[in-house]
Amino acid sequence: MSRTYRQDFYGTSLNSKAHRDCKKWYKPPSWYKRMRRQIRRAQEHQALLLVVGGGEMPIFKHDDQWNWT
């Protein structure tokens, strides 16, 4: 993550670690995204096996943030 500092609401000192950029509260953490990716890859693999048997490939959407919030 970037160590960018932004001016806070009150315009106080920018040297404090409390004013460091951070991930937004509504964004999913990396462990959640890894977990969802693992599940999605398994579903894609299973769907691919069914397509070879004559099925239709479903559309998988990126929905990490949607499911997290």
Secondary structure, 3 states (H helix, E strand, C coil): CCCCECCCCCCCCCCCHHHECCCCCCCCCHHHHHHHHHHHHHHHHHHHHHHHCCCCCCCCCCCHHHHHC
